[in-house]
Amino acid sequence: QVQLVESGGGLAQPGGSLRLSCVASGDIDNINAMGWYRQVPGKRRELVAATTFLNNTHYGTPVSGRFIISRGDAKSTVFLQMNKLEFGDTGVYYCNAGVQSGLVVTDYWGQGTQVTVST
């Protein structure tokens, strides 16, 4: 079991920045990837950014070049630096961790943090 706690959401103006943090606890030694997803009402949850334990990163097309995902010194922490925010970045952002046990990978999710981009 892994527990994820996000923080850092809030209100920002277009062009502004926010930084999200996620801290994992529990079975963190078997986490092989962590990432961020976002969701707005009526739409599917979509990938924002992800990073593996080898520090390979992947970004969703809408945020590429504006957002940066990074891991903390502790394997259990991941950050999302969001720059040049746009109205379309509004949504609930969820932290995700993939935990591997043998050949099975189980996804864990945080409770979500609201990001609102508005004037």
N, C-alpha and C positions, 0 to 999 in steps of 0.2 A: 504494500500500500504506500502511496505517495500523496501527501497533502501539498497543495499549492496555494499561496496567498499573494494576490496582486496588490499593488498600490501605485499611486501616481496619476491616476486619471483626473479629469476635471474639464474646465472650460478654457478654451484658447481662441484667439482670433485667427482668421486666415493669415497665413504667412508666419505664424508663431510656432512655438516648440513646446513639446511636453516630453517627459521621460517616465516610462513605466518600469516598475520593478516587479520581479516575481521571485519568491523564495520557496524552495521545496524542502520538505522534511519527510522523514520516514525512510523508505528503501531507496535512498538516493544513489547508492553505489551501483545500482543497475540501470540508472537513467542513461540512455544512449543518445537522446536528442531532446531539445527543448525548443519551444517556439511560441509564437503569438498568432492568434486568430481573431477575427472580428465578425460581428453579426449585427445587422439592422433588421427591424421588423419586416417580415415578409420575404426575406432573402436567406439564402443558405449561409452558414458560417464559412468564411473564406480565410485562406492562409494569408497572413501578413508577412511573417518572416520566421525562419527556423534555423537552428544551428545544431550540429552534431558534436559528439565528444571529441572529434578530430578537428573541430572548429571550421568545418565546411558550412557555409551559409547559403541560404536560398531566400529570395524575396518574391512576393507577389508582384505582378506587373504594375499595379496602380501605385505602389510605394517605392519601387526601385529608384535609387538615386536620392531619395528623401529620408528614408528611415534607415537606422542602423541597429542591428541586433548584436549583442555582445554577452559574454559570460563573465561572471565575477571570478575572483580568485578561488572562491569555493565553487565546486562543481554544481552546487545546488542553487545557484543564483543566475538569473538571466535578466537583461535589461533591453528596453526598446527605446531608442532615442528617435523621436518623431520631429522632423524639421519641415519647414515650408508646408505647414498643415493646410488642408483644403476642406471645403464643406463636406466633400465626399468621404472624409476620414472619420466622420461622426459615426459612432456605434459603440457597442459593448465589446471590449477587448478581453479575450480569455487567454490565460497562460496554459500551455500544454506541455506535458512531459511524456515521452515514450519510454516505458520500462520493459527491458527484455529479460525474459526468463526462459532459457533454452531457445527454442525456435519461435516462441510466442512473444509478441510485443503488445503490451497493454497501454492504452492511452488514459491519462489522468488529466483532469481539468480543474482550473481554479473557478472561483465564484463569479469572476468577471468584474471589470471596472469600466465605468462609463467615460467616454471621451466625446466631448461636444465641441465642434468648431463653429463658431457663430460670431457675428458682429454685435 
